[in-house]
Amino acid sequence: MEELLTLRCHLENQDYDAALAVVTELETMSKEDKLNKIYSFAVVLLIHLIKQAAENRNTRSWEFSIYNATKEIKRVNKRRKSGGYYATAEELREIIEDAFETALKKAALESFEGQYSEQELSEKINEAQIKLDAFKAIIDV
């Protein structure tokens, strides 16, 4: 809210360079918020893809979690009014890469009743394939 008051002040004083700097800051903050939300949903997506691959089975709950996380990533990433997307394909790949470690830790707690460490669980899956599947689900390939 402080940024909006600062922006208003700069506009009233016709200090357009300072106003544009505030607008840039607001845009950056907005994009970071969107990317953080996408990251959170990517962790959920990856957890369930890891569990499916490791346990070589599926549940309706996992299917719904995958569906919901994918849908929310697409929804958050879509720019409503101006069109386009907040995160590029490359940024989505980076988010998936970054989220994978967290997802693996959580999946290790949940898969096989937590009997495997994350290292042991990682040996049961194809990490590259799971990341690719997550990416494809997000971009509708």
N, C-alpha and C positions, 0 to 999 in steps of 0.2 A: 504494500500500500504506500509505503514511503516513496518508492520509485515513481508512482503516479503523481504524487504531490510535487515531487522534484521536477518531473516532466512538465506539469502544469505551470510551475513557477518559471521554468526556462522559456516556455512558449509565451507566457504573458510578458516576459522581459525581452522577447524576440531574440533570445540566444539560441539560435537554431542548431548550431554545432553541438552545444551542450545537450540540447533536447534529443538530437540524433544519437548521441552517445548513450543516453538513458534508454532510448528505444532499442538500441543494439544490446544493451545489458538485459532488458526485458525479454527480448527474443532469445538470448542465450539461456536465461533462466527457464523460459518455457520449454525450450528444446531439451535441456538437461532433465527437467521433470518428466517429459515424455520418454526419454531414453531410460531413466530410472524405472519407470513403470514397465517398459518393455523388458528390461533386464529381469525384473521380478517375475513376470509371466514366463519368460524364457526359462528361468530356473524350474518352475512348475512343469512346463512342457518337457524339459530334459529329464527331470526326475522320473516321470512316468514312461518316457521312451527308454530310459536306462532300465527301469524295473521290468518292462515288457521284454527287452532283449536279454537281460540277465536270467530271468525266471522262465523265459520261453513260454509265456502265457499272457493272457489279457483278462482284464475284468471290465465290467461296465463302468465302474467308478474311474478306472484309469482312462478308458476311452473318453468319458465325459471331461475329465481334467485336461486331456490333450486337446479335445475340441474347444473347451472354454479358453484355455491359455492361448491357443492359436487365434481364436476369434478376437480376444481382447488385445493381443499384440497388433493385429490388423486394424482394429478399431482405434487404438491409441495412436498408431503410426500414421493414420490417414489425416491429412489436412482437410478440414471440412469446407471452409469457405474459399481458400485459394487453390485447392486441389494439390495433388502431389503428396509427398510423404515427408515425415520428419527425419527418419533414418533411411539412409541409402542402403542398397543391397550390401555394400561393403561394411557399413556400420552394423547391420544386422548380423553379418558373419562374425564381426568382432564381439558383439554382445553375446552371441551363442558360445563363442570360444571362452569368453570371460566367465560366463555363467556355468560352464560345464563342471568346473571343480566343485563349486558349491552344490550343484545338483548331485554330483557323484557322492559327496559326503552324506547328503540327506538320503539318497537312495540306498546307501550302505546301511543306514540305520533301519530302513523300512523293508528292504528286500531280504528274503530268507530269514525273517524274524531277527535281523541284525547280526547274524552269525558270521558274516564276512566283513573284513576291513574294506576300506575304499580301494586299496591296492588289489586285494583279492577279487573284489567285485569288478574292477576294471579289466582284469584278466579274462572275465567271462563275457565281455562285450566287445563290439567293434566301435570304438569311440568315433572314428571318422564317419562311419555310416550313420550313427545316431545324430551327429552334428549335421550331416547332410540331410537326413530325414527332417530334422527340426527346421532347417532353412527352407527346404522345399515346402513344408506345411505352411510356413509363414508367407512365402511369396507365391503360393499357388502354382508351382511348376507341375 
